[in-house]
Amino acid sequence: MAIKKKTSSKAVAGQTRVALLGFGTVGSSVARVLAASRFPGIRLTHIFNRDVERKRGSAAAKCVPADVVWTQSIDEIFASDVDVVIELMGGLNPAEGWLRKALSAGKSVVTANKQLIAYRGSALAALAAKHNTQLLYGAAVAGGVPVIPGMMQGLCGDQTTRLSGIVNGTCNYILSRMETGADYATVLADAQKLGYAEADPSADVDGYDARAKLCILSRIALHAELNLDEIVTQSVAQVSAIDFAYAKEMNCTIRQVSRAQLDGATVHARVGPMLVPMTSPIAWSHGTQNMVVVSGRFGGDVVFSGHGAGGDPTAVAVVSDLLAVSQRSIPVSLPVRKRAVSGDFLARHYLRFVVDDRPGIVSAISGALAKVGANIDSILQRRGYPKHRLPFVVTTEPCLTSTLEKALKPISRMDCMLERPLCLQVLEVED
Ligand SMILES: NC(=O)c1ccc[n+]([C@@H]2O[C@H](COP(=O)([O-])OP(=O)(O)OC[C@H]3O[C@@H](n4cnc5c(N)ncnc54)[C@H](OP(=O)(O)O)[C@@H]3O)[C@@H](O)[C@H]2O)c1
């Protein structure tokens, strides 16, 4: 049902007519950016949202021109003469069906929806090509940081072999605050108060949000179509203050890193907390900042960094895509191949144990590691902890994560082990 029977002004030649689906954090920022910048030839004509009167009466709606049609009828959008549909609702359904309908009707689509693009991006891009329309999603990864357009346009001439970085601002806020001594539960509660983390933080802290973004980045940078659900994720929830103290002794910090590396027909891909050397740019990102390092065979490393989320930075990415569509800038598209995924990396590893101390523990752990062929590089034990709850760390020489996991099974079952051992990959600077 349309709230107002009025239709927006008639199409004008050379003008791009735009419908906004979703008037939430990003949608209302897009409306504000469009109102403030008045880009020539761009006209916001429709805003769609459920229960739309609530949105129309909100303070955020004050910037919206009076002739814009507010509607809660998606059919009114399809029946209209809009050229571009900007989807900012999120989720797979009903967004996928509606965007399919828009593309099939010859309307171009701009979206910030990472889940939809991670799961259905290739199929939607094929549909857009079939109908000679455009699908752009520059805001779907790293919000206002132009990683996607930068890789698509500026780096497509290289052979990208790997990428790594921080694409979840919530985890970066949590871990960079823990670096200064705060504990996980306190920082998570602060992140929730500040609106950086959801009441259920699982999508962020368990790595699912970053996994969707890694899947999109791998498609663009490595031309690899990955099965999203096969990408290994590790939660940051097990990281504690003591790990930052040990990381510092190793001249490292800890970040949630998303990394992917092409290796023949396989892509090694993983999301999780990792030790990052202080000399790596990834260690320099703080708060909700995002940072992606893309490594090319010919061009070497390129670093993208900036505000990965938030209404206004994300709106800039959305509006930039809108302008590209309106100026018929054709995005570069190279063939993508399905690739097997492995979470294994050949890396040094950090193993943290919390034990009820007694003689023979270190030799039992080193025995279990030796049995799978993993070599110990160092053993770190900080003073000042009670013997009945003693945290200590073993670092290994480069080996496969799966090799260590084999050894950690029997080690976890040892009587003295008070917590599940924490196993983190150590990123090398060139990673
Ligand atoms: N926020 C960020 O910093 C950020 C950064 C990068 C990408 N993104 C992506 O941008 C998209 C929008 O995020 P957001 O933060 O703006 O979300 P949001 O604040 O929750 O806004 C979503 C809006 O869409 C409306 N909506 C949702 N489902 C709908 C449906 N089925 N029918 C009609 N209206 C519907 C919601 O209405 P109600 O108010 O009734 O729920 C709300 O107004 C998501 O895909 C997100 O992943 C966000």
The ligand as an SDF file (V2000), in Angstrom:
LIG
                    3D

 48 52  0  0  0  0  0  0  0  0999 V2000
   25.7050    0.1110    9.2860 N   0  0  0  0  0  0  0  0  0  0  0  0
   26.8850    0.0160    8.7260 C   0  0  0  0  0  0  0  0  0  0  0  0
   27.8740    0.6020    9.2030 O   0  0  0  0  0  0  0  0  0  0  0  0
   27.0700   -0.8050    7.4770 C   0  0  0  0  0  0  0  0  0  0  0  0
   28.3450   -0.8590    6.8680 C   0  0  0  0  0  0  0  0  0  0  0  0
   28.5090   -1.5890    5.6960 C   0  0  0  0  0  0  0  0  0  0  0  0
   27.4350   -2.2760    5.1750 C   0  0  0  0  0  0  0  0  0  0  0  0
   26.2180   -2.2260    5.8040 N   0  0  0  0  0  0  0  0  0  0  0  0
   25.1200   -2.9550    5.2020 C   0  0  0  0  0  0  0  0  0  0  0  0
   24.1250   -2.0170    4.8160 O   0  0  0  0  0  0  0  0  0  0  0  0
   22.8350   -2.6170    4.9150 C   0  0  0  0  0  0  0  0  0  0  0  0
   21.9600   -1.7410    5.8030 C   0  0  0  0  0  0  0  0  0  0  0  0
   22.5620   -1.6480    7.0850 O   0  0  0  0  0  0  0  0  0  0  0  0
   22.0100   -0.6390    8.1910 P   0  0  0  0  0  0  0  0  0  0  0  0
   23.0520   -0.6130    9.2490 O   0  0  0  0  0  0  0  0  0  0  0  0
   21.5650    0.6090    7.5610 O   0  0  0  0  0  0  0  0  0  0  0  0
   20.7450   -1.4580    8.7130 O   0  0  0  0  0  0  0  0  0  0  0  0
   19.5000   -0.8800    9.5260 P   0  0  0  0  0  0  0  0  0  0  0  0
   19.8700    0.3430   10.2710 O   0  0  0  0  0  0  0  0  0  0  0  0
   18.9140   -2.0300   10.2660 O   0  0  0  0  0  0  0  0  0  0  0  0
   18.4860   -0.4360    8.3650 O   0  0  0  0  0  0  0  0  0  0  0  0
   17.7680   -1.3510    7.5750 C   0  0  0  0  0  0  0  0  0  0  0  0
   16.4800   -0.6630    7.1550 C   0  0  0  0  0  0  0  0  0  0  0  0
   15.7930   -1.5160    6.2400 O   0  0  0  0  0  0  0  0  0  0  0  0
   14.4730   -1.7390    6.7270 C   0  0  0  0  0  0  0  0  0  0  0  0
   14.0890   -3.1050    6.3680 N   0  0  0  0  0  0  0  0  0  0  0  0
   14.7530   -4.2380    6.7010 C   0  0  0  0  0  0  0  0  0  0  0  0
   14.1140   -5.3070    6.2010 N   0  0  0  0  0  0  0  0  0  0  0  0
   13.0450   -4.8290    5.5450 C   0  0  0  0  0  0  0  0  0  0  0  0
   11.9750   -5.4510    4.8330 C   0  0  0  0  0  0  0  0  0  0  0  0
   11.9180   -6.7860    4.6900 N   0  0  0  0  0  0  0  0  0  0  0  0
   11.0170   -4.6680    4.2930 N   0  0  0  0  0  0  0  0  0  0  0  0
   11.0770   -3.3400    4.4310 C   0  0  0  0  0  0  0  0  0  0  0  0
   12.0330   -2.6730    5.0970 N   0  0  0  0  0  0  0  0  0  0  0  0
   13.0270   -3.4330    5.6480 C   0  0  0  0  0  0  0  0  0  0  0  0
   14.5530   -1.5520    8.2280 C   0  0  0  0  0  0  0  0  0  0  0  0
   13.2750   -1.2240    8.7530 O   0  0  0  0  0  0  0  0  0  0  0  0
   12.9930   -1.3670   10.3310 P   0  0  0  0  0  0  0  0  0  0  0  0
   13.4590   -0.0830   10.9320 O   0  0  0  0  0  0  0  0  0  0  0  0
   11.5240   -1.5620   10.3980 O   0  0  0  0  0  0  0  0  0  0  0  0
   13.7640   -2.5590   10.8250 O   0  0  0  0  0  0  0  0  0  0  0  0
   15.5420   -0.3940    8.3340 C   0  0  0  0  0  0  0  0  0  0  0  0
   14.9170    0.8480    8.1710 O   0  0  0  0  0  0  0  0  0  0  0  0
   23.0830   -4.0290    5.4570 C   0  0  0  0  0  0  0  0  0  0  0  0
   23.1560   -4.9280    4.3850 O   0  0  0  0  0  0  0  0  0  0  0  0
   24.4280   -3.9220    6.1350 C   0  0  0  0  0  0  0  0  0  0  0  0
   25.1170   -5.1560    6.1910 O   0  0  0  0  0  0  0  0  0  0  0  0
   26.0270   -1.5100    6.9270 C   0  0  0  0  0  0  0  0  0  0  0  0
  1  2  1  0
  2  3  2  0
  2  4  1  0
  4  5  1  0
  4 48  2  0
  5  6  2  0
  6  7  1  0
  7  8  2  0
  8  9  1  0
  8 48  1  0
  9 10  1  0
  9 46  1  0
 10 11  1  0
 11 12  1  0
 11 44  1  0
 12 13  1  0
 13 14  1  0
 14 15  2  0
 14 16  1  0
 14 17  1  0
 17 18  1  0
 18 19  2  0
 18 20  1  0
 18 21  1  0
 21 22  1  0
 22 23  1  0
 23 24  1  0
 23 42  1  0
 24 25  1  0
 25 26  1  0
 25 36  1  0
 26 27  1  0
 26 35  1  0
 27 28  2  0
 28 29  1  0
 29 30  1  0
 29 35  2  0
 30 31  1  0
 30 32  2  0
 32 33  1  0
 33 34  2  0
 34 35  1  0
 36 37  1  0
 36 42  1  0
 37 38  1  0
 38 39  2  0
 38 40  1  0
 38 41  1  0
 42 43  1  0
 44 45  1  0
 44 46  1  0
 46 47  1  0
M  CHG  2   8   1  16  -1
M  END
$$$$
